[in-house]
Amino acid sequence: MDQRSTAVSTELISTKIKVKDFEINYYKVGNGPQKLLLFPGVLGQISDFTPLTENLDGKKYTIYICDPIGYGSNRPPNRDFSPGFLDRDADYAIALMETLGIDRYSMLGWCNGGCTAMIAATRAADRVDKLVVWSCNAYVTGKDLDFYETTRNVSDWPAGRRLPQFGFYGEKYVSDTWSGWIDAFRKILDEHDGDVCRSALAKIDAPTLIMHGAKDEFVPLEHGVYLHENIKRSTLEIFPDGRHILQFTYTEKFISTVDNFLTTRA
């Protein structure tokens, strides 16, 4: 699918703005009436959302993307994985929209960004129209951590994943940050019974679209099923052959599913 011919603009505008105690860098594309706030995953980059920024109609949507502090363009400082890091990410994102004077918007989050979006949806429940999450989890298991450990050595990552990250962040920062993330989730498992954002699910009131690949090795399908069973106004869309980066491998279906969900009255 390529809707670029109908979009107002696919140009990403990068802007810095003071939010709370930090000079936040955020990106904006489009100028449509429906406002979307996007939450990146671990070591997020703006390119993670290229399928959305290039294919969602800019006459219909205005997209805002804000890197968590320690990711993307919001460095320094280095990423802080001390307890409550996802809650802090959620608070900064909500504060950004408040600072921009945007009262109503939908939230979209991928992977770890989906966890942050679910937390944020409970903290700004009166402002969130809809919630879209994909390839994400509300809890972590020992089996999940065993798999994460197999990815700790970033030099072993496939070139398609390794080279863009090294090019943007540098190998040392990628290695240190990735290991820090694994260690943080190990602590969540050991000290908090694996609760990443499980306690937030019952508090989500917004209509929610959950998308998950049946062959996702990083976040197995059981996690998407669990979200659907525990978020009361949710719909689950399973991609039978999908893995972790649905927005890239199934762009047409992904964009169509998201667009239909966001434009259908709840």
CORQUICOR-V223046 format. One record per residue. N is the residue number from 1. PHI is phi in degrees with one decimal (999 if undefined). OMEGA is omega as a letter, one per 40 degrees, with the letter a starting at -180 (999 if undefined). Layout:
N;PHI;OMEGA + N;PHI;OMEGA
//
This chain:
1;999;i + 2;-140.5;a + 3;-99.5;a + 4;-60.9;i + 5;-69.1;a + 6;-99.8;a + 7;-75.3;i + 8;-63.4;a + 9;-163.4;i + 10;-105.0;i + 11;-72.4;i + 12;-85.3;i + 13;-103.4;a + 14;-100.4;a + 15;-140.0;i + 16;-106.6;a + 17;-149.4;a + 18;-75.8;i + 19;-126.0;a + 20;55.8;a + 21;-107.9;a + 22;-137.2;i + 23;-84.9;a + 24;-84.8;i + 25;-98.6;i + 26;-135.8;a + 27;-118.3;i + 28;-136.1;i + 29;-145.4;a + 30;84.1;i + 31;-146.6;i + 32;-77.5;a + 33;-70.3;i + 34;-86.4;a + 35;-94.4;a + 36;-124.2;i + 37;-110.4;a + 38;-105.4;a + 39;-113.3;a + 40;-73.1;i + 41;-86.8;a + 42;-61.7;a + 43;51.8;a + 44;-60.1;i + 45;-134.9;a + 46;-58.7;a + 47;-66.6;i + 48;-60.3;a + 49;-111.8;i + 50;-52.8;i + 51;-58.2;i + 52;-80.5;a + 53;-67.3;a + 54;-93.7;a + 55;-118.8;i + 56;-77.8;a + 57;-69.9;i + 58;-68.5;i + 59;-78.6;a + 60;-100.8;a + 61;-124.2;i + 62;-116.8;a + 63;-103.6;i + 64;-119.9;i + 65;-126.2;a + 66;-126.0;i + 67;-68.6;i + 68;-59.5;i + 69;-62.3;a + 70;101.4;i + 71;-118.2;i + 72;53.1;a + 73;-88.7;i + 74;-95.6;i + 75;-137.1;e + 76;-65.5;e + 77;-83.7;i + 78;-69.0;a + 79;-62.3;i + 80;-109.1;a + 81;-103.4;i + 82;-66.0;a + 83;-48.8;a + 84;88.7;a + 85;-64.1;i + 86;-70.1;i + 87;-64.3;i + 88;-64.8;i + 89;-59.1;a + 90;-62.5;a + 91;-64.0;i + 92;-66.1;a + 93;-64.9;i + 94;-63.0;a + 95;-64.0;i + 96;-59.7;a + 97;-64.9;i + 98;-63.9;i + 99;-63.2;i + 100;-79.5;i + 101;75.3;a + 102;-101.0;a + 103;-92.7;a + 104;-130.1;a + 105;-166.1;i + 106;-104.4;a + 107;-115.3;i + 108;-131.3;a + 109;-139.4;i + 110;-110.3;i + 111;55.0;a + 112;-61.4;i + 113;-66.3;i + 114;-66.6;i + 115;-60.7;i + 116;-62.3;a + 117;-62.3;i + 118;-66.0;i + 119;-64.1;a + 120;-62.0;a + 121;-64.0;i + 122;-84.3;a + 123;-90.0;i + 124;-129.7;a + 125;-59.3;a + 126;-79.9;a + 127;-117.0;a + 128;-92.9;i + 129;-76.7;a + 130;-144.9;a + 131;-128.3;i + 132;-127.2;i + 133;-133.4;i + 134;-147.6;i + 135;56.3;a + 136;-133.7;a + 137;-138.3;i + 138;-102.0;i + 139;-145.6;i + 140;-130.6;a + 141;-114.6;i + 142;-60.9;i + 143;-63.9;i + 144;-59.9;a + 145;-64.4;i + 146;-59.7;i + 147;-68.7;i + 148;-55.7;a + 149;-62.1;i + 150;-69.5;a + 151;-104.4;a + 152;-61.4;i + 153;-78.9;a + 154;-67.6;i + 155;-67.1;i + 156;-90.1;i + 157;-64.0;i + 158;-57.3;a + 159;-56.9;a + 160;-63.8;i + 161;-96.7;a + 162;-69.7;a + 163;-65.3;i + 164;-62.2;i + 165;-67.7;i + 166;-63.4;a + 167;-64.5;a + 168;-85.4;a + 169;-100.2;a + 170;92.5;a + 171;-61.5;a + 172;-64.0;a + 173;-65.9;i + 174;-61.0;a + 175;-62.6;a + 176;-64.8;a + 177;-71.5;i + 178;-63.7;i + 179;-63.6;i + 180;-63.1;i + 181;-66.8;i + 182;-60.3;i + 183;-62.6;i + 184;-64.3;i + 185;-74.0;i + 186;-62.4;i + 187;-67.4;i + 188;-60.6;i + 189;-66.1;a + 190;-74.7;a + 191;-108.1;a + 192;-131.9;i + 193;55.8;i + 194;76.2;a + 195;-79.2;i + 196;-81.5;i + 197;-151.8;a + 198;-57.5;a + 199;-68.4;a + 200;-84.9;a + 201;-60.5;a + 202;-66.8;a + 203;-93.1;a + 204;-79.4;a + 205;-102.4;a + 206;-69.9;i + 207;-54.7;a + 208;-127.3;i + 209;-104.1;i + 210;-112.8;i + 211;-119.9;a + 212;-152.4;i + 213;-88.1;a + 214;-66.3;a + 215;-112.6;i + 216;-70.6;i + 217;-80.0;a + 218;-73.8;i + 219;-130.0;a + 220;-57.1;a + 221;-57.0;a + 222;-53.2;a + 223;-70.0;i + 224;-64.1;i + 225;-63.0;i + 226;-62.0;i + 227;-58.7;a + 228;-61.6;a + 229;-72.7;a + 230;-119.1;i + 231;-109.2;a + 232;-64.7;a + 233;-111.1;a + 234;-113.0;i + 235;-124.7;i + 236;-110.4;i + 237;-112.6;a + 238;-98.4;i + 239;-97.2;a + 240;-54.4;i + 241;-107.5;a + 242;-76.5;i + 243;-113.9;a + 244;-89.6;a + 245;-107.9;a + 246;-57.2;a + 247;-63.8;i + 248;-98.0;a + 249;-83.8;i + 250;-133.7;a + 251;-55.8;a + 252;-62.2;i + 253;-66.2;a + 254;-60.6;a + 255;-63.5;i + 256;-62.2;a + 257;-65.0;i + 258;-64.7;a + 259;-62.9;i + 260;-63.1;a + 261;-64.6;a + 262;-70.2;a + 263;-97.1;i + 264;-86.2;i + 265;-66.1;a + 266;-71.3;999
//
